[in-house]
Amino acid sequence: MIVEPSARHKVLSFAVRSNKGVAHTNECLAWRELVVGQSRAIAQVCDIIRLVAAKRCTVLISGETGTGKEIIAKAIHAASPRALRPMVSVNCNAVPETLIETELFGHSKGAFTGAHAARIGRFEQAHKSTLFLDEIGDIPLSFQAKLLRVLQEQEVQRVGSSETVKLDVRVIAASNVDLEAAVAERRFRDDLYYRLNVVPIHLPPLRDRREDIPLLIEHLLAKIGEADSGPPKCISDEAIEYLANLDWPGNVRQLEHVLQMAVALSGDRTTLQVHDFAVTRGIRRFERAEQDAPLLQLPDGGLDLE
């Protein structure tokens, strides 16, 4: 049997219920299209999104690289009243240490050489909206106290200015490093960690939620087909089973890249087969027999302890 990508609104084949067990059938479903999966972990994430979306409390999303932390941030924003304004995203790892303060807080005219005009920072851009700080664990230790003050006071001063600008910003942060370990190693301030970790969300790696892989394949093939302005490719059951049994160290991002390559190299064929995924041969396979085996196997005659 060949699996064909379904309509976009059917990508999520599960209903997430609230604590009272009643489905919110009258709420906007746009954010659900971002969160693909039917595992217990994804259902719990959706429950948290419902509970915190309308609040201004900070959210800290943790998980390995490629697990979809920014997607969850977008879902929280899309489910909130702030969705009328665009979410502002900053990859803290990509901003040089000397520019992080200017990037986030902005600067006044003449604040430094080359500052020919005033510029607002990302916090001001996110006023009345959501600011997503990705890879928050990589911000310099010397800047963390200033960031903490802005989060606590909800106000910012541009570099080179004494004027204080009041803010209404909802902050969502994400990290692929263990911030608790970073705190213990004094690479991350403990007070900043507690300020960010008001509502924690952990995204497990793809290898720990394999039941989501078929739905993710379906969703990603539809996404790739839309980007290519053509009909999405189909995929055989054998290929789905093959992909579902790989460990995916790069998680969802790696799965998407592998599907993109398979689609590109499959030519005019409409159905992807196992041989289209030769690039995955270096990925370790999930050994179900080893997982299900008992920890200790005794011979029929028992053990002679002497």
C-alpha positions as CSV (number, residue, x, y, z in Angstrom):
1,M,0.0,0.0,0.0
2,I,1.2,3.5,-0.8
3,V,0.8,6.3,1.7
4,E,-0.3,9.6,0.1
5,P,0.1,12.9,1.9
6,S,-3.3,14.0,3.2
7,A,-4.8,17.5,3.3
8,R,-2.9,19.9,5.6
9,H,-5.7,20.1,8.2
10,K,-5.5,16.4,8.6
11,V,-1.8,16.2,9.4
12,L,-2.5,16.0,13.1
13,S,-4.5,12.9,13.6
14,F,-4.9,13.2,17.3
15,A,-7.1,15.4,19.6
16,V,-5.4,16.9,22.6
17,R,-7.7,17.4,25.5
18,S,-7.6,19.8,28.4
19,N,-7.2,18.9,32.1
20,K,-11.0,18.5,32.3
21,G,-10.9,16.0,29.3
22,V,-13.0,18.2,27.0
23,A,-11.7,19.1,23.6
24,H,-11.5,22.8,22.7
25,T,-13.4,22.5,19.4
26,N,-14.1,26.2,19.1
27,E,-10.5,27.4,19.4
28,C,-8.3,28.4,16.5
29,L,-6.6,25.4,15.0
30,A,-3.8,27.3,13.2
31,W,-1.2,26.6,15.9
32,R,-1.9,22.9,15.9
33,E,-0.8,22.6,12.3
34,L,2.7,23.6,13.5
35,V,2.9,20.8,16.1
36,V,3.0,17.4,14.4
37,G,2.8,14.2,16.3
38,Q,0.6,11.8,18.2
39,S,3.0,10.7,21.0
40,R,2.4,11.3,24.6
41,A,5.2,13.8,24.8
42,I,3.7,15.9,22.0
43,A,0.2,15.7,23.6
44,Q,1.7,17.1,26.8
45,V,3.4,19.9,25.0
46,C,0.1,20.8,23.4
47,D,-1.6,20.9,26.8
48,I,1.1,23.3,28.1
49,I,0.7,25.5,25.0
50,R,-3.1,25.8,25.7
51,L,-2.5,26.7,29.4
52,V,0.3,29.3,28.9
53,A,-0.5,30.8,25.5
54,A,-2.5,33.7,26.9
55,K,-0.1,34.5,29.7
56,R,3.0,36.6,29.7
57,C,5.1,34.2,31.7
58,T,8.5,33.3,30.2
59,V,8.9,29.8,28.7
60,L,12.1,27.8,28.5
61,I,12.2,25.2,25.8
62,S,15.0,22.6,26.0
63,G,15.9,19.8,23.7
64,E,18.6,18.5,21.3
65,T,19.4,20.4,18.1
66,G,16.8,19.8,15.5
67,T,13.9,18.8,17.8
68,G,11.7,21.7,16.8
69,K,12.1,24.2,19.6
70,E,11.4,27.2,17.4
71,I,8.3,25.5,16.0
72,I,7.0,25.2,19.6
73,A,7.8,28.9,20.2
74,K,5.8,29.8,17.0
75,A,2.9,27.6,18.2
76,I,2.8,29.3,21.6
77,H,2.8,32.7,19.9
78,A,0.2,31.7,17.3
79,A,-2.1,30.4,20.1
80,S,-1.8,33.7,22.0
81,P,-3.5,37.1,21.7
82,R,-0.2,38.4,20.6
83,A,-0.5,36.5,17.3
84,L,-1.7,39.6,15.5
85,R,1.8,40.9,15.6
86,P,4.8,38.9,14.1
87,M,7.0,37.1,16.5
88,V,10.6,38.4,16.7
89,S,13.4,35.7,16.7
90,V,17.0,36.1,17.6
91,N,19.7,33.4,17.3
92,C,21.9,34.3,20.2
93,N,24.7,32.0,19.0
94,A,24.9,33.9,15.7
95,V,25.3,37.4,17.2
96,P,28.9,38.4,18.1
97,E,29.6,39.1,21.7
98,T,30.4,42.7,21.1
99,L,27.1,43.3,19.3
100,I,24.6,41.3,21.5
101,E,23.6,44.4,23.6
102,T,23.0,46.6,20.5
103,E,21.1,43.8,18.8
104,L,18.7,43.3,21.6
105,F,18.5,46.8,23.2
106,G,19.2,49.0,20.2
107,H,21.4,52.2,20.2
108,S,21.1,55.9,20.0
109,K,22.6,58.1,17.4
110,G,26.3,58.6,18.0
111,A,26.5,55.9,20.6
112,F,29.6,54.5,18.9
113,T,31.6,55.0,15.7
114,G,29.4,54.3,12.8
115,A,26.1,54.8,14.7
116,H,24.8,57.5,12.3
117,A,21.2,57.0,13.3
118,A,19.3,55.6,16.2
119,R,18.2,52.0,15.9
120,I,15.6,50.1,18.0
121,G,16.6,46.7,19.3
122,R,14.8,43.4,19.1
123,F,13.0,43.9,22.5
124,E,11.4,47.1,21.2
125,Q,10.5,45.4,17.9
126,A,8.7,42.7,19.9
127,H,6.6,45.2,21.9
128,K,3.1,43.8,22.3
129,S,4.4,40.6,20.7
130,T,6.7,37.7,21.5
131,L,10.5,37.6,21.5
132,F,12.1,34.2,20.9
133,L,15.7,34.0,22.1
134,D,17.2,30.8,20.6
135,E,20.3,29.3,22.0
136,I,20.1,31.4,25.1
137,G,22.8,29.4,26.7
138,D,25.4,31.0,24.4
139,I,24.9,34.6,25.5
140,P,28.0,36.1,27.2
141,L,28.2,35.9,31.0
142,S,29.0,39.6,31.1
143,F,25.7,40.4,29.4
144,Q,23.4,38.2,31.4
145,A,22.9,40.6,34.3
146,K,21.6,43.3,31.8
147,L,19.3,40.8,30.2
148,L,18.0,39.8,33.6
149,R,17.2,43.4,34.5
150,V,15.2,43.9,31.3
151,L,13.2,40.7,31.9
152,Q,12.4,41.7,35.5
153,E,11.6,45.4,34.9
154,Q,10.1,45.1,31.4
155,E,12.0,48.2,30.3
156,V,15.1,48.8,28.2
157,Q,17.7,51.4,27.6
158,R,19.3,51.8,24.2
159,V,23.1,51.8,24.1
160,G,24.3,55.4,24.5
161,S,20.9,56.7,25.9
162,S,19.7,57.4,29.4
163,E,16.0,57.2,28.3
164,T,14.0,54.2,29.6
165,V,11.5,52.5,27.2
166,K,8.7,50.6,28.8
167,L,7.9,47.2,27.2
168,D,5.2,44.7,26.9
169,V,7.1,41.6,25.6
170,R,6.5,37.9,26.1
171,V,9.9,36.1,26.1
172,I,10.3,32.5,25.0
173,A,13.9,31.1,25.3
174,A,15.4,27.9,24.0
175,S,18.6,26.0,24.6
176,N,20.1,22.7,23.4
177,V,22.6,22.7,26.3
178,D,21.9,21.8,29.9
179,L,21.4,25.1,31.6
180,E,21.4,23.6,35.0
181,A,24.9,22.2,34.3
182,A,25.9,25.6,33.0
183,V,24.7,27.2,36.2
184,A,26.7,24.6,38.2
185,E,29.8,25.4,36.2
186,R,29.2,29.2,36.6
187,R,28.8,29.7,32.9
188,F,25.2,30.8,33.3
189,R,23.7,33.0,36.1
190,D,21.4,31.1,38.4
191,D,19.0,34.1,38.8
192,L,18.7,34.4,35.1
193,Y,18.0,30.7,34.7
194,Y,15.2,30.8,37.3
195,R,13.8,33.9,35.6
196,L,13.6,32.1,32.2
197,N,12.6,28.7,33.5
198,V,9.1,29.8,34.7
199,V,7.4,27.3,32.4
200,P,9.7,24.6,31.2
201,I,9.0,22.5,28.1
202,H,11.3,19.7,27.1
203,L,11.2,18.2,23.6
204,P,12.4,14.6,23.5
205,P,14.7,13.5,20.6
206,L,13.0,11.9,17.7
207,R,14.4,8.4,18.6
208,D,12.3,8.6,21.8
209,R,9.0,9.3,19.9
210,R,9.2,7.1,16.9
211,E,5.4,6.9,16.6
212,D,5.5,10.5,15.4
213,I,7.8,9.7,12.4
214,P,5.1,8.6,9.9
215,L,3.1,11.8,10.6
216,L,6.2,13.9,10.3
217,I,7.1,12.3,7.0
218,E,3.7,13.0,5.7
219,H,3.8,16.6,6.9
220,L,7.3,17.3,5.6
221,L,6.6,15.8,2.1
222,A,3.6,18.1,1.8
223,K,5.8,21.0,2.9
224,I,8.5,20.1,0.4
225,G,5.9,19.7,-2.4
226,E,4.4,23.1,-1.6
227,A,7.9,24.7,-1.7
228,D,8.6,23.1,-5.0
229,S,5.3,24.3,-6.4
230,G,4.3,20.8,-7.3
231,P,2.3,17.8,-6.0
232,P,3.9,16.1,-3.0
233,K,5.6,12.8,-3.4
234,C,4.1,9.6,-2.0
235,I,6.1,7.1,0.0
236,S,5.9,3.4,0.3
237,D,5.1,1.6,3.6
238,E,8.5,-0.1,3.4
239,A,10.3,3.2,3.2
240,I,8.3,4.6,6.2
241,E,9.2,1.6,8.3
242,Y,12.8,1.9,7.3
243,L,13.0,5.6,8.3
244,A,11.1,5.0,11.5
245,N,13.7,2.5,12.6
246,L,16.7,4.9,12.3
247,D,18.0,6.9,15.3
248,W,18.1,10.3,13.7
249,P,20.8,12.1,15.7
250,G,19.9,15.3,13.9
251,N,16.2,14.8,14.8
252,V,13.4,16.4,12.8
253,R,15.8,18.7,10.9
254,Q,17.8,15.8,9.7
255,L,14.7,13.9,8.7
256,E,13.5,16.9,6.6
257,H,16.9,17.2,4.9
258,V,16.9,13.5,4.0
259,L,13.4,13.8,2.6
260,Q,14.4,16.9,0.5
261,M,17.4,15.0,-1.0
262,A,15.2,11.9,-1.7
263,V,12.6,14.1,-3.4
264,A,15.2,15.9,-5.5
265,L,17.0,12.7,-6.6
266,S,13.9,10.7,-7.3
267,G,13.3,12.5,-10.6
268,D,9.8,12.1,-12.1
269,R,8.9,9.1,-9.9
270,T,5.9,9.9,-7.7
271,T,6.6,7.3,-5.0
272,L,9.7,7.2,-2.8
273,Q,11.2,3.8,-2.1
274,V,13.8,2.5,0.4
275,H,16.6,2.8,-2.1
276,D,15.9,6.5,-2.4
277,F,17.4,6.9,1.2
278,A,20.8,5.5,0.6
279,V,22.2,8.6,2.3
280,T,20.9,7.2,5.6
281,R,23.0,4.1,5.6
282,G,25.4,5.7,8.1
283,I,22.7,6.3,10.6
284,R,22.5,3.7,13.4
285,R,19.4,1.6,13.3
286,F,17.1,1.0,16.3
287,E,17.6,-2.5,17.6
288,R,14.2,-3.5,18.9
289,A,15.3,-7.0,19.9
290,E,18.0,-5.6,22.1
291,Q,15.5,-3.2,23.7
292,D,13.0,-5.9,24.4
293,A,15.4,-8.5,25.7
294,P,15.7,-9.2,29.5
295,L,18.7,-7.6,31.3
296,L,19.9,-11.1,32.3
297,Q,19.3,-14.4,30.7
298,L,19.7,-17.5,32.9
299,P,20.4,-21.0,31.5
300,D,17.8,-23.7,32.1
301,G,19.8,-25.4,34.8
302,G,20.5,-22.2,36.7
303,L,23.8,-20.8,37.8
304,D,26.4,-22.6,40.0
305,L,27.5,-19.8,42.4
306,E,30.4,-22.0,43.7
